[in-house]
């Protein structure tokens, strides 16, 4: 008999693997998007400096570039591999799907990233050492390489939500999977918000400047850029939402917390207020205010947005065929991929999970809770914490119910057929559903496994006595 292609589950009890990935990724988005926005802003400033003979603008580029070397390129180069590591252990088949589809795209992105790194060093260390025309050309090569890295990565992120065209499932291939309506809508929205991030983070550099005239000018330039880009990004959100899969509207209504909309509006209002204040009174731009606004943007802007994007693609993690729990959920003839749901339905999880301990392959009254925990780790832990803390604690969905039969029937009805659109279909065997129910009940009452074992043993004795009679 074949086995499912599942890997051992990485489970972080305090937060959940998804939140570990999310925290690293959200911080990296701040670093990376700021770098792209700053690169294009540098091109604009270098052009103005060259054409209008304003060398003082080059001093700001040098200062901001030095800041970016640490803020975006050192810290970003730490969190970037951090994303690779955490996603590989948390979602190995999701990453495998992306690599098998877009390995050459990622290779191209790394080439442009090398150009970007060389570019930022050149922007910093060639100020005053090359003629203005050459420096301007370097600035736009730097900006173009930065934007290209974002273009490539956004295409891959869009595939995680929805393959580019309908032909992908039957034909496979890079172009069918990559280019879709969501890619360009997401790119436009991200470009707008990356200028907002550049304006906020660039304010940290402006706040430390000593030349009052240049400080006022740069504070106002960044304020105008931030106001326009924030408004544009918010307006582009409707386009982005219109390109999402058909079920996205339902997901927005049912899965996103009620506070999401108000919190985003509050964040947008705070951001607009900050830029208006620095536009009218540039002197108030001090390191503490600029740094605090960066934290506000990270915690109340980027984190909810990235969390919402992750939630909208559930129950899939990549291409509408890899479930969040790593099971292959549908055939993709163009890529030679077959659904694993028929195997799971025919043989169950315990018989087909290659990395399950042998002692947990059969459910007994004594090990039901342990088997149920193993099932929960494999099928549920990528999206739900099995403890009281972390990401979507699973016990919260069952209240204080400890009735094993009730939990079993409810879970099976919700998940066995995929009738609940944001939950993966998990066609387990009846005994596996029961073991899972014993474990879930034990999260509320630790005595449940012992009671269950005693009841099953008593039932066994009665059955044996009846057969003996």
C-alpha positions in Angstrom: 0.0 0.0 0.0 1.2 3.5 -0.8 1.7 6.2 1.8 0.6 9.8 1.9 3.5 12.2 1.1 3.3 13.8 4.5 6.3 15.0 6.5 6.7 15.1 10.3 4.8 18.0 11.7 6.7 21.0 13.2 4.6 22.2 16.1 5.4 25.2 18.3 3.2 24.9 21.3 3.2 28.5 22.5 2.4 30.3 19.3 1.7 27.7 16.6 3.9 27.3 13.5 1.7 29.6 11.5 2.3 32.5 13.8 6.0 31.9 13.9 6.0 32.1 10.1 3.7 35.1 10.1 5.8 37.1 12.5 9.0 36.6 10.6 7.2 37.3 7.3 5.5 40.4 8.5 8.7 42.0 9.7 10.4 41.0 6.5 7.7 42.7 4.5 8.4 46.0 6.3 12.1 45.6 5.5 11.7 44.5 1.9 8.9 46.9 0.9 10.7 49.8 2.4 13.8 49.0 0.4 11.8 48.9 -2.9 10.0 52.1 -2.2 13.3 53.8 -1.1 15.1 52.6 -4.3 12.5 54.2 -6.6 12.5 57.3 -4.4 16.3 57.5 -4.7 15.9 57.5 -8.5 13.6 60.5 -8.2 15.9 62.4 -5.9 19.0 61.6 -7.9 17.3 62.9 -11.0 16.2 66.1 -9.3 19.7 66.5 -7.9 21.4 66.1 -11.3 19.0 68.2 -13.3 18.6 71.0 -10.8 22.2 71.0 -9.5 21.1 70.2 -5.9 23.9 68.1 -4.4 22.4 68.4 -0.9 19.7 65.9 -2.0 22.5 63.4 -2.5 23.5 63.8 1.1 20.0 62.6 2.1 20.3 59.6 -0.3 23.6 58.7 1.4 22.2 59.0 4.9 19.1 57.0 4.0 21.1 54.4 2.1 23.4 53.8 5.1 20.3 53.4 7.2 18.8 50.9 4.7 22.0 48.8 4.7 21.2 47.8 8.2 17.4 48.2 8.3 16.5 46.5 5.1 19.5 44.7 3.7 21.1 43.3 6.9 17.9 42.6 8.9 16.0 41.7 5.7 18.7 39.3 4.8 18.2 37.6 8.2 14.4 37.4 8.1 14.5 36.3 4.4 16.3 33.0 5.1 14.1 32.9 8.3 11.0 32.7 6.1 12.6 30.0 4.0 13.5 27.9 7.1 10.3 28.4 9.0 8.0 27.8 6.0 10.0 24.7 4.9 9.6 23.0 8.2 6.0 24.3 8.8 4.7 23.7 5.3 7.2 21.5 3.3 4.7 20.5 0.6 3.6 24.1 0.1 7.2 25.2 -0.4 7.8 22.2 -2.6 4.8 23.2 -4.8 6.1 26.7 -5.2 9.7 25.5 -6.0 8.4 22.9 -8.6 6.4 25.6 -10.3 8.7 28.6 -10.0 12.3 27.6 -9.4 13.5 29.6 -12.4 11.4 32.6 -11.3 13.1 32.5 -7.9 16.5 32.1 -9.6 15.8 35.3 -11.6 14.7 37.1 -8.5 18.0 36.3 -6.8 19.9 37.7 -9.8 18.0 41.0 -9.5 18.5 40.9 -5.8 22.3 40.8 -6.3 22.0 43.8 -8.6 19.9 45.5 -5.9 22.5 44.9 -3.2 25.3 46.2 -5.4 23.1 49.1 -6.2 22.5 50.2 -2.6 26.2 50.1 -1.9 26.9 52.1 -5.1 24.3 54.7 -4.0 25.9 55.1 -0.7 29.6 55.0 -1.6 29.7 56.7 -5.0 28.1 60.0 -3.9 30.4 62.7 -5.2 32.8 60.1 -6.8 31.1 59.8 -10.1 29.4 62.4 -12.3 25.8 63.2 -11.8 24.6 61.6 -15.0 26.3 58.3 -14.1 24.9 58.5 -10.6 21.4 59.0 -11.9 21.7 56.0 -14.1 22.9 53.9 -11.2 20.0 55.0 -9.1 17.4 53.9 -11.7 19.1 50.6 -12.3 18.9 50.1 -8.5 15.2 51.1 -8.5 14.4 48.9 -11.5 16.1 45.8 -10.0 14.3 46.4 -6.7 10.9 46.7 -8.4 11.6 43.5 -10.5 12.2 41.5 -7.4 8.8 42.5 -6.1 7.2 41.7 -9.4 8.5 38.2 -9.4 7.7 37.5 -5.8 4.2 38.9 -6.1 3.5 36.5 -8.9 4.4 33.6 -6.7 2.3 35.0 -3.8 -0.6 35.3 -6.2 -0.3 31.6 -7.2 -0.5 30.7 -3.5 -4.0 32.3 -3.6 -5.1 31.2 -7.0 -3.3 29.9 -10.1 -2.9 32.4 -12.9 -5.3 30.9 -15.5 -7.8 28.0 -15.7 -5.4 26.2 -18.1 -2.9 25.6 -15.3 -4.7 22.6 -13.8 -4.7 20.7 -17.2 -1.6 22.1 -18.8 0.7 23.1 -15.9 3.6 25.2 -16.6 5.1 28.5 -15.4 3.1 30.9 -17.5 -0.3 29.3 -16.8 0.4 29.3 -13.1 2.1 32.7 -12.8 0.2 35.4 -14.7 -3.2 36.1 -13.3 -5.5 39.0 -12.5 -4.6 38.9 -8.9 -0.9 39.3 -9.5 -1.2 42.8 -11.1 -3.9 44.0 -8.6 -1.7 42.8 -5.7 1.4 44.3 -7.3 -0.3 47.7 -7.7 -1.6 47.7 -4.1 1.8 46.7 -2.7 3.7 49.3 -4.8 1.4 52.0 -3.3 1.9 50.8 0.2 5.6 50.4 -0.2 5.9 54.1 -0.9 3.9 54.7 2.3 6.4 52.5 4.2 9.3 54.4 2.6 7.8 57.7 3.7 7.4 56.5 7.3 10.8 54.9 7.6 12.5 57.7 5.7 11.2 60.0 8.3 13.5 58.4 10.8 16.4 59.5 8.7 14.9 63.0 8.2 14.4 63.4 12.0 18.1 63.2 12.6 19.1 65.8 10.0 20.7 69.0 11.3 20.1 71.2 8.2 16.7 72.9 8.9 15.9 73.8 5.3 16.7 70.4 3.9 14.9 68.7 6.8 11.7 70.7 6.2 11.9 70.0 2.5 12.4 66.3 2.9 9.8 66.0 5.6 7.2 67.6 3.3 8.2 65.5 0.3 7.8 62.3 2.3 4.5 63.6 3.8 3.0 64.2 0.4 4.3 60.9 -0.9 2.9 59.1 2.1 -0.5 60.7 1.8 -0.9 60.1 -1.9 0.4 56.5 -1.7 -1.7 55.6 1.3 -4.9 56.9 -0.4 -4.0 55.1 -3.6 -3.3 51.8 -1.8 -6.6 52.0 0.0 -8.4 52.7 -3.3 -6.7 49.8 -5.0 -7.9 47.4 -2.3 -11.3 47.1 -4.1 -9.5 46.0 -7.3 -7.5 43.5 -5.3 -10.6 42.0 -3.6 -12.4 41.7 -7.0 -9.6 39.4 -8.3 -9.8 36.9 -5.5 -11.3 33.5 -5.7 -15.2 33.4 -5.7 -15.3 32.2 -2.1 -13.2 35.1 -0.8 -16.2 37.3 -0.1 -17.6 34.6 2.2 -14.3 34.2 3.9 -14.0 37.9 4.5 -17.5 37.9 6.1 -17.1 34.7 8.2 -13.4 34.3 9.0 -11.9 37.7 9.5 -12.5 39.2 13.0 -15.0 42.0 13.3 -12.2 44.3 14.4 -10.2 43.9 11.2 -12.1 46.6 9.2 -12.1 49.2 12.0 -8.5 48.6 12.9 -7.4 49.1 9.3 -9.4 52.3 9.0 -7.9 53.5 12.3 -4.4 52.7 11.1 -5.1 54.6 7.9 -6.4 57.6 9.8 -3.4 57.6 12.1 -1.1 57.4 9.1 -2.8 60.2 7.3 -2.8 62.3 10.5 0.9 61.7 11.0 1.7 62.8 7.4 -0.5 65.8 7.7 1.2 66.9 10.9 4.7 66.5 9.4 3.6 68.3 6.3 2.3 71.3 8.2 4.9 71.3 11.0 8.0 69.5 9.9 9.8 70.4 13.1 7.7 67.9 15.1 9.4 65.1 13.2 11.8 63.6 15.8 13.2 60.1 16.0 10.7 59.0 18.7 7.7 60.0 16.6 9.0 58.5 13.4 10.1 55.3 15.1 6.7 55.0 16.9 4.9 55.4 13.6 7.0 52.6 12.1 5.9 50.3 14.9 2.3 51.4 14.4 2.5 50.6 10.7 4.0 47.2 11.4 1.7 46.1 14.2 -1.6 47.6 13.2 -1.2 47.8 9.4 1.1 45.1 8.1 0.2 42.3 10.6 -3.6 42.4 10.1 -3.2 42.7 6.3 -0.8 39.8 6.1 -3.0 37.7 8.4 -6.0 38.5 6.3 -4.3 37.5 3.1 -3.2 34.2 4.7 -6.8 33.5 5.9 -8.4 34.3 2.6 -6.7 31.4 0.8 -7.8 28.7 3.3 -8.1 25.8 3.2 -5.3 25.8 0.7 -1.7 26.8 1.1 -0.6 26.8 -2.6 -2.2 26.6 -6.0 -5.7 25.5 -4.9 -4.5 21.9 -4.6 -2.2 21.7 -1.5 -4.2 21.9 1.7 -2.8 23.8 4.7 -2.4 20.4 6.4 -0.2 19.3 3.4 -2.6 16.8 1.9 -2.9 17.0 -1.9 -6.5 17.8 -2.4 -7.1 17.5 -6.2 -5.6 16.3 -9.4 -3.4 18.5 -11.4 -2.8 16.6 -14.6 -0.5 19.3 -16.1 2.0 18.7 -13.2 1.5 15.0 -12.9 -0.1 15.4 -9.5 -2.9 13.2 -8.1 -5.2 13.8 -5.2 -4.5 11.9 -2.0 -8.1 12.2 -0.7 -9.2 8.8 -2.2 -6.3 7.1 -0.5 -7.1 8.8 2.8 -10.7 7.9 2.5 -10.0 4.3 1.6 -7.3 3.5 4.2 -7.4 6.3 6.8 -4.6 8.4 8.1 -3.1 5.9 10.6 -2.3 3.4 7.9 -1.0 5.8 5.3 1.1 8.3 7.3 4.7 7.2 6.9 6.1 9.0 9.9 3.5 7.8 12.5 4.9 5.7 15.3 4.0 2.0 14.9 2.3 1.9 18.4 -0.2 4.6 17.2 -1.3 2.8 14.1 -4.1 1.0 15.9 -6.6 2.7 18.2 -7.1 1.0 21.6 -9.0 2.1 24.7 -5.6 2.9 26.3 -4.0 5.0 23.5 -7.0 6.8 22.0 -6.0 10.2 23.3 -2.4 9.7 22.1 -3.6 8.7 18.6 -6.1 11.6 18.6 -3.2 14.0 19.4 -1.1 12.5 16.5 -4.1 13.0 14.2 -4.6 16.6 15.4 -0.9 17.3 14.9 -0.9 16.0 11.3 -4.3 17.4 10.2 -5.0 20.4 12.4 -1.8 22.0 13.9 -0.8 23.9 10.8 -3.8 26.2 11.4 -4.8 25.6 15.0 -2.9 25.7 18.3 -3.5 22.6 20.4 -2.8 24.6 23.5 -4.7 27.5 25.1 -2.4 30.1 23.5 -1.3 30.8 19.9 -3.1 30.7 16.6 -6.8 29.8 16.7 -6.8 27.4 19.7 -8.7 24.4 18.6 -10.5 23.9 22.0 -12.2 27.3 21.4 -14.3 25.7 18.6 -15.8 23.1 21.0 -16.6 25.2 24.0 -16.8 23.2 27.2 -18.2 20.1 25.6 -16.5 16.8 26.8 -19.0 14.3 25.3 -16.8 12.2 23.0 -19.7 11.1 20.8 -20.9 14.7 20.4 -17.5 16.0 19.4 -16.9 13.0 17.1 -20.2 13.6 15.2 -19.7 17.4 15.0 -16.2 17.1 13.7 -17.1 14.5 11.2 -20.0 16.5 9.9 -17.9 19.6 9.6 -14.8 18.2 8.0 -15.3 14.7 6.5 -16.7 16.0 3.2 -15.3 19.5 2.9 -18.7 21.0 3.3 -17.2 23.8 5.4 -15.4 25.8 2.7 -12.6 27.2 4.9 -11.8 23.7 6.3 -10.0 21.0 4.4 -11.8 17.8 3.7 -10.5 15.1 6.0 -12.2 11.8 5.2 -10.9 9.8 8.2 -12.1 6.4 9.4 -14.8 6.3 12.1 -12.3 5.0 14.7 -9.9 7.9 13.8 -12.7 10.5 14.3 -13.4 8.9 17.7 -9.7 9.0 18.7 -9.6 12.7 17.7 -12.7 13.4 19.7 -11.1 11.8 22.8 -8.1 14.0 22.5 -10.2 17.2 21.9 -12.4 16.3 24.9 -9.2 15.9 27.0 -8.2 19.5 26.3 -11.2 20.5 28.4 -11.2 17.6 30.9 -8.0 15.6 31.6 -9.9 12.7 33.0 -11.8 12.0 29.7 -9.2 9.5 28.3 -9.3 7.4 31.5 -13.1 7.4 31.5 -13.2 6.5 27.8 -10.8 3.6 28.4 -12.8 2.3 31.3 -16.1 2.5 29.3 -14.5 0.7 26.3 -13.1 -2.0 28.5 -16.5 -2.4 30.2 -18.2 -2.6 26.8 -15.6 -5.2 25.8 -16.3 -7.4 28.8 -20.0 -7.2 28.3 -19.6 -8.2 24.7 -17.3 -11.1 25.6 -19.8 -12.2 28.3 -22.7 -12.0 25.9 -20.8 -14.1 23.2 -19.9 -16.6 25.9 -23.5 -17.0 27.0 
